[in-house]
């Protein structure tokens, strides 16, 4: 979101459709080029993890060091959603001004899918099982917000043409002929400009309706302000503006309905009777939440509680070389703190996990 909004805010309004490397559309192109070429190439190469697997791992002196080198790069699902969100927002925000970004966006998302699938199968470390909650929220709410953004930003984009903040001044009459020498800032060359009765005169007028606070874009109550528009542009932007308002109302109703439906669903599910099915007999793999600390020195997490009193099947991982006791940090603390009082302090510093095994038929 920062990439899109900052790019739109930093660039001057008059540079919106102006050609050149210092203007808005070239900046949009540069971001898509980076996503398609640079980000995809770095994702496929995955340089540092590949060096660890193919150079450092074969030369490791212990099995644990080799396993650690072969572990792969840890990836965060939020990071991948952020990348996808950036591409989609760039596409919908600027598609009305730069229709080619629709193809850029589709190609970038396709490459993102291929790259992430390749890295997921061959390069990345195993990720936590987070379920489908994030993807459902993304589909329901973010994509709905994206639909609002594309229609609203497009309606304002059409009102801003020609993005030069100039209006024809019909109240000025020129009776004589004037000549002016205008110097260029780039190469100090001068150009002679002749102004006579046939010359069209312009004056400054603010075309950025977002800064003016007009909503919806093309609002007929402010038609007197739209002096730079042609008759067709006024009609088109008025239709576009009211259409954007209608889309916002429909999507807002849809989102409100989903929120209300989920609240009623949660309330009704909480009032259901307990089915009295024992958890151990539910037919699922029983896994407990056990506090762990990841370390770059070893391939398996360190356990931040005592593992004496519960079954190892409650872990969602298992080392083929050592038991879970080896990764118990409380045992290390007891070895370090030899005095009895210090051992008690060490015991108090870690989490407490209790497990009662089912007994009975």
VENSUL-V371257 format. One record per helix or strand. SS is the DSSP state (H for helix, E for strand). FROM is the first residue (numbers start at 0). TO is the last residue. If there is no record, write none. Layout:
# VENSUL-V371257
ss->SS from->FROM to->TO
ss->SS from->FROM to->TO
This chain:
# VENSUL-V371257
ss->H from->1 to->9
ss->H from->12 to->14
ss->H from->23 to->44
ss->H from->46 to->58
ss->H from->62 to->68
ss->E from->72 to->72
ss->H from->76 to->93
ss->H from->100 to->121
ss->E from->123 to->123
ss->H from->132 to->159
ss->E from->165 to->167
ss->E from->177 to->182
ss->E from->189 to->194
ss->E from->201 to->203
ss->H from->208 to->211
ss->H from->219 to->224
ss->H from->230 to->269
ss->H from->278 to->280
ss->E from->291 to->292
ss->E from->301 to->302
ss->E from->304 to->304
ss->H from->311 to->313
ss->H from->323 to->326
ss->E from->327 to->327
ss->H from->328 to->335
ss->H from->339 to->348
ss->E from->350 to->350
